[in-house]
């Protein structure tokens, strides 16, 4: 019946559930819940009400502020198996629901931290890409002319790009296109034609027959 004693026990001991009778102490139901509200984050709360109609507004406000469930005292005094089962069912529901809400809140916190880290990484990656020169190489398939379009490049980078383009052009000039009449499959045989051909037999001159 002493609210101060209950608060002291809650601060020093560990409990699985907080069963609050809104009519048990000398304070009003809302004042009682206001004093116990700091413990709602780590403890599920079930309210007991003497008169649902008179305390409907208080019950509704307590449920919005963290209470898990409420029961009418006359329906769960434990006088019958049905009343005891109703009380135990409400307690199990409150504990399970509070655990789900706690895990969900923790996941939302972790998700928010992850989003902040991703935003920070995105800004860092953006700064890195902004610092990198944009280089576009255009190659004309007909003339093989290579052009470079560069932005935000230093003189050293420009010289490096020009030397790379010159090297590519040199490699291109050393490549000779194949004749349309010759394919890659026939190249080995075409190069070794003399080795694979047998020499023609020598011709014999028998002359004219003697008379």
C-alpha positions as CSV (number, residue, x, y, z in Angstrom):
1,X,0.0,0.0,0.0
2,X,3.1,2.3,0.2
3,X,4.1,3.7,-3.1
4,X,7.5,4.9,-1.8
5,X,8.3,1.4,-0.6
6,X,7.4,0.0,-4.0
7,X,9.6,2.5,-5.8
8,X,12.5,1.6,-3.5
9,X,12.1,-2.1,-4.2
10,X,11.9,-1.5,-8.0
11,X,15.1,0.5,-7.9
12,X,17.0,-2.2,-6.0
13,X,15.6,-5.5,-7.0
14,X,14.8,-7.2,-10.4
15,X,11.2,-8.2,-11.3
16,X,9.6,-9.7,-14.4
17,X,6.3,-7.8,-14.3
18,X,4.7,-4.8,-12.6
19,X,1.1,-5.4,-11.5
20,X,-0.4,-2.0,-10.7
21,X,-3.6,-1.5,-8.7
22,X,-4.8,1.9,-9.6
23,X,-7.0,2.1,-6.4
24,X,-4.6,0.6,-3.9
25,X,-2.6,3.6,-2.8
26,X,-3.7,7.0,-1.4
27,X,-2.8,8.7,-4.6
28,X,-4.9,8.7,-7.7
29,X,-4.4,6.2,-10.5
30,X,-2.7,8.6,-12.8
31,X,-0.4,9.9,-10.1
32,X,0.6,6.3,-9.3
33,X,1.4,5.5,-12.9
34,X,3.3,8.8,-13.2
35,X,5.6,7.6,-10.4
36,X,6.0,4.1,-12.0
37,X,6.4,5.2,-15.6
38,X,10.2,5.4,-15.6
39,X,10.2,1.6,-15.0
40,X,8.0,0.9,-18.0
41,X,11.0,0.7,-20.4
42,X,12.4,-2.4,-18.7
43,X,9.3,-3.9,-17.1
44,X,5.9,-4.9,-18.6
45,X,3.0,-3.2,-16.8
46,X,-0.5,-4.7,-16.2
47,X,-3.1,-2.4,-14.7
48,X,-5.9,-3.4,-12.3
49,X,-9.0,-1.3,-12.2
50,X,-11.9,-1.3,-9.8
51,X,-14.3,0.5,-12.1
52,X,-13.6,0.5,-15.8
53,X,-16.2,3.2,-16.6
54,X,-14.9,5.7,-14.1
55,X,-11.2,5.1,-14.8
56,X,-11.5,4.6,-18.6
57,X,-9.7,7.9,-19.5
58,X,-6.9,7.0,-17.0
59,X,-6.5,3.5,-18.4
60,X,-6.4,4.7,-21.9
61,X,-3.7,7.3,-21.1
62,X,-1.6,4.7,-19.3
63,X,-1.8,2.3,-22.2
64,X,-0.6,4.9,-24.6
65,X,2.3,5.7,-22.3
66,X,3.7,2.2,-21.9
67,X,1.3,-0.1,-20.0
68,X,0.7,-3.5,-21.8
69,X,-2.7,-4.5,-20.6
70,X,-5.4,-3.9,-18.0
71,X,-7.9,-6.1,-16.1
72,X,-11.0,-5.5,-14.0
73,X,-10.3,-6.7,-10.5
74,X,-13.6,-8.4,-10.0
75,X,-12.9,-10.6,-13.1
76,X,-9.5,-11.8,-12.0
77,X,-9.5,-12.2,-8.3
78,X,-8.6,-15.9,-8.6
79,X,-11.7,-17.3,-7.1
80,X,-12.2,-19.7,-10.0
81,X,-9.9,-21.4,-12.5
82,X,-11.3,-19.2,-15.2
83,X,-10.4,-16.0,-13.3
84,X,-6.9,-17.3,-12.6
85,X,-6.4,-18.3,-16.2
86,X,-7.5,-14.8,-17.3
87,X,-4.9,-13.2,-15.0
88,X,-2.1,-15.6,-16.1
89,X,-3.0,-15.1,-19.8
90,X,-2.8,-11.3,-19.4
91,X,0.6,-11.6,-17.6
92,X,2.0,-13.9,-20.3
93,X,0.8,-11.5,-23.0
94,X,2.3,-8.5,-21.3
95,X,5.7,-10.2,-20.9
96,X,5.8,-11.4,-24.5
97,X,4.5,-8.1,-26.0
98,X,7.0,-6.1,-24.0
99,X,9.9,-8.3,-25.2
100,X,8.8,-7.9,-28.8
101,X,8.6,-4.1,-28.4
102,X,12.0,-4.0,-26.8
103,X,13.6,-6.0,-29.6
104,X,11.8,-3.9,-32.2
105,X,13.0,-0.7,-30.6
106,X,16.6,-2.1,-30.5
107,X,16.4,-3.1,-34.2
108,X,15.1,0.4,-35.1
109,X,18.0,2.0,-33.1
110,X,20.6,-0.2,-34.9
111,X,19.0,0.6,-38.2
112,X,19.1,4.3,-37.5
113,X,22.8,4.0,-36.6
114,X,23.5,2.0,-39.8
115,X,21.7,4.6,-41.9
116,X,23.8,7.3,-40.4
117,X,27.0,5.3,-41.1
118,X,25.9,4.8,-44.7
119,X,25.2,8.4,-45.1
120,X,28.6,9.3,-43.8
121,X,30.2,6.7,-46.1
122,X,28.2,8.0,-49.1
123,X,29.5,11.5,-48.4
124,X,33.1,10.3,-48.2
125,X,32.7,8.3,-51.4
126,X,31.2,11.3,-53.1
127,X,34.1,13.4,-52.1
128,X,36.5,10.8,-53.5
129,X,34.8,10.6,-56.8
130,X,34.6,14.4,-57.1
131,X,38.4,14.4,-56.6
132,X,39.0,11.9,-59.4
133,X,39.3,13.3,-62.9
134,X,36.7,12.3,-65.4
135,X,38.3,10.8,-68.5
136,X,36.3,9.8,-71.6
137,X,38.1,8.2,-74.6
138,X,36.3,8.4,-77.9
139,X,37.5,6.0,-80.7
140,X,36.3,6.5,-84.3
141,X,35.8,2.9,-85.7
142,X,36.6,4.1,-89.2
143,X,39.8,6.1,-88.7
144,X,40.8,4.8,-85.3
145,X,41.3,8.4,-84.1
146,X,41.4,8.6,-80.3
147,X,40.2,11.8,-78.5
148,X,40.3,12.5,-74.8
149,X,37.8,14.6,-72.9
150,X,39.1,15.4,-69.5
151,X,37.9,17.6,-66.6
152,X,39.6,18.8,-63.5
153,X,43.0,17.3,-64.5
154,X,46.3,18.5,-63.4
155,X,49.2,19.0,-65.9
156,X,50.8,15.8,-64.7
157,X,47.6,13.9,-65.2
158,X,47.2,15.4,-68.7
159,X,50.7,14.3,-69.7
160,X,50.0,10.9,-68.4
161,X,46.8,10.7,-70.4
162,X,48.5,11.9,-73.6
163,X,51.3,9.4,-73.3
164,X,48.7,6.6,-72.8
165,X,46.8,7.7,-75.9
166,X,50.1,7.8,-77.9
167,X,50.9,4.3,-76.8
168,X,47.5,3.0,-77.8
169,X,47.8,4.6,-81.2
170,X,51.3,3.1,-81.7
171,X,49.9,-0.4,-80.9
172,X,47.1,0.2,-83.3
173,X,49.4,1.1,-86.1
174,X,51.3,-2.2,-85.7
175,X,48.1,-4.2,-86.2
176,X,47.4,-5.1,-89.9
177,X,43.9,-6.1,-90.8
178,X,43.4,-9.6,-92.3
179,X,42.4,-10.0,-96.0
180,X,38.8,-10.8,-96.5
181,X,39.9,-13.8,-98.5
182,X,42.0,-15.3,-95.7
183,X,40.8,-16.4,-92.4
184,X,42.6,-17.2,-89.2
185,X,41.9,-20.9,-89.7
186,X,43.9,-21.1,-92.9
187,X,46.9,-19.0,-91.9
188,X,49.1,-21.9,-90.6
189,X,48.5,-23.9,-93.8
190,X,49.1,-20.9,-96.0
191,X,52.5,-20.1,-94.4
192,X,53.7,-23.7,-94.7
193,X,52.6,-24.5,-98.3
194,X,56.1,-25.0,-99.6
195,X,56.9,-27.5,-96.8
196,X,53.8,-29.6,-97.3
197,X,54.0,-29.8,-101.1
198,X,55.8,-32.8,-102.6
199,X,58.3,-32.0,-105.4
200,X,57.3,-33.0,-108.9
201,X,59.1,-36.1,-110.2
202,X,61.9,-35.4,-112.8
203,X,61.0,-35.9,-116.5
204,X,62.9,-38.6,-118.4
205,X,63.9,-38.0,-122.0
206,X,63.9,-41.4,-123.8
207,X,64.6,-39.8,-127.2
208,X,63.5,-41.2,-130.5
209,X,63.7,-44.9,-131.2
210,X,66.7,-46.2,-133.3
211,X,66.0,-47.6,-136.6
